[in-house]
Amino acid sequence: MTTADDTRTRILAAARELFAERGYAATSLADIAAAVGLTKTAVAYHFHPKGRLASELLSPAAGEMLGLLGTDYASRQEFVDALVEFAVRYRSVIRLFMEDLAGDDSVSPDSERATIRTFRDEIYAKLVGDDPDPAIRLRSWALLGALQWGAVKTMDLPEEQVRAVLLESCRAL
């Protein structure tokens, strides 16, 4: 690994941690630079604008989400279990993925926000299936909310504990 690769890796790790802790909007390039002992200019050299950081952090999660959505699961419960596993594995970026970037509905169709909304809508469609009744629609939105907030607000808890409680909660829905 070259020094530049090591620096990029350190910057990405710091950004992932700070975005999870504070949120994307509340984290500046200067904050990230301070966390890795670099100047803001050095961080900007690797990741300018700040959105490039978000894109690199989201890329592995997006690839796995495409796989998740492209899989034919034997049951809704099997899909829910895979969805919980995804949310727990990527909880360090889940705030960025579902809260900071997905919130504004007035964005261009080719933006990261639009992509995230598309993922959300496809997850929802896979959860509810064809011609859902009102109860399944409500349970599906509740499940997505439980995953979002369960991931965003539990960074301080062990992954195994978060997984177990989210699986139990989502299976009940």
C-alpha positions in Angstrom: 0.0 0.0 0.0 1.4 3.4 -1.0 1.5 6.4 1.4 -1.3 8.0 -0.7 -3.5 4.8 -0.3 -2.8 4.7 3.4 -3.7 8.4 3.7 -7.0 7.9 1.8 -7.8 4.9 4.0 -7.2 6.9 7.1 -9.3 9.8 5.8 -12.2 7.5 4.8 -12.1 5.8 8.3 -12.2 9.1 10.1 -15.0 10.4 7.8 -17.0 7.2 8.4 -16.7 7.6 12.1 -17.4 11.3 12.2 -20.4 11.1 9.8 -21.8 8.3 12.0 -21.3 10.3 15.1 -22.3 13.8 14.0 -23.9 13.4 10.6 -22.7 14.5 7.2 -23.8 18.1 7.3 -22.3 18.7 10.7 -18.9 17.3 9.7 -16.4 19.5 7.9 -13.3 18.6 6.0 -11.4 20.5 8.7 -13.0 18.1 11.3 -11.8 15.1 9.3 -8.4 16.6 8.8 -8.0 17.1 12.6 -9.0 13.5 13.2 -6.3 12.2 11.0 -3.6 14.8 11.8 -3.6 16.4 8.4 -4.4 19.8 7.0 -7.8 20.6 5.4 -5.9 21.1 2.1 -4.4 17.6 2.3 -7.9 16.1 2.8 -9.3 18.2 0.0 -6.5 17.0 -2.3 -7.8 13.4 -1.9 -11.5 14.2 -1.5 -12.9 17.4 -3.0 -15.7 18.2 -2.8 -16.8 16.6 0.4 -19.4 14.6 -1.5 -16.6 12.4 -3.0 -16.1 11.1 0.6 -19.8 10.3 0.8 -19.7 8.5 -2.5 -16.7 6.4 -1.6 -18.2 5.4 1.7 -21.6 4.6 0.1 -20.1 2.6 -2.8 -19.7 -0.8 -1.0 -23.1 -0.4 0.7 -24.7 0.4 -2.6 -23.2 -2.6 -4.3 -24.4 -4.9 -1.6 -27.9 -3.3 -1.6 -28.1 -4.0 -5.3 -27.3 -7.7 -4.6 -29.9 -7.7 -1.8 -32.6 -6.3 -4.0 -31.7 -8.6 -6.9 -32.0 -11.7 -4.8 -35.2 -13.8 -4.9 -35.8 -14.7 -1.3 -37.9 -17.7 -0.4 -39.9 -15.6 2.1 -40.5 -12.1 3.3 -38.8 -13.1 6.6 -35.7 -14.2 4.8 -35.5 -10.8 3.1 -36.1 -9.0 6.4 -33.2 -11.0 8.0 -30.9 -10.1 5.1 -32.0 -6.5 5.4 -31.2 -6.4 9.2 -27.8 -7.9 8.5 -27.1 -5.2 5.9 -28.2 -2.4 8.3 -26.0 -3.8 11.1 -23.0 -4.3 8.8 -23.2 -0.8 7.4 -24.4 1.0 10.5 -21.4 3.3 10.5 -22.7 4.8 7.2 -26.4 4.2 7.7 -27.0 7.7 9.0 -25.4 9.1 5.9 -27.2 6.6 3.8 -30.7 7.0 5.1 -30.9 10.3 7.1 -28.5 12.9 5.8 -28.7 12.2 2.1 -32.2 10.8 1.8 -34.2 13.5 3.5 -34.6 16.2 0.8 -37.1 15.3 -1.9 -36.2 18.3 -4.0 -33.0 17.0 -5.5 -32.0 16.1 -9.1 -32.8 12.6 -10.3 -29.1 11.8 -10.7 -28.0 12.7 -7.2 -26.9 10.4 -4.4 -30.1 11.4 -2.6 -32.2 10.3 -5.5 -30.3 7.0 -5.6 -30.9 6.4 -1.9 -34.6 7.2 -2.2 -34.8 4.7 -5.0 -33.1 2.0 -2.8 -35.6 2.9 0.0 -38.5 2.6 -2.3 -37.3 -0.7 -3.8 -36.8 -2.1 -0.3 -40.3 -1.0 0.6 -41.7 -2.6 -2.6 -40.0 -5.9 -1.9 -41.3 -5.8 1.7 -44.9 -5.2 0.8 -45.2 -7.3 -2.3 -48.0 -7.0 -4.8 -51.3 -5.4 -3.7 -50.5 -5.0 0.0 -53.2 -4.3 2.5 -52.9 -1.3 4.9 -51.5 -3.3 7.7 -48.6 -4.7 5.7 -47.9 -1.2 4.3 -47.7 0.2 7.9 -45.6 -2.7 9.2 -43.2 -2.3 6.3 -42.7 1.5 7.0 -42.4 0.7 10.7 -39.7 -1.9 9.9 -37.7 0.6 7.8 -38.0 3.2 10.5 -36.8 0.6 13.1 -33.8 -0.2 11.0 -32.9 3.4 10.3 -33.1 4.6 13.9 -31.9 1.4 15.3 -28.7 1.8 13.3 -28.3 5.5 13.7 -28.8 5.6 17.5 -26.8 2.5 18.6 -23.3 3.1 17.4 -22.2 2.7 21.0 -23.6 -0.8 21.4 -21.9 -4.0 20.3 -22.8 -5.2 16.8 -24.1 -8.6 18.0 -26.5 -7.0 20.5 -27.8 -4.6 17.8 -28.3 -7.4 15.3 -30.2 -9.6 17.9 -32.6 -6.9 19.0 -33.2 -5.6 15.5 -33.9 -9.1 14.2 -36.3 -9.8 17.1 -38.0 -6.4 16.5 -38.3 -6.7 12.8 -39.5 -10.3 12.9 -42.3 -9.1 15.2 -43.4 -6.6 12.5 
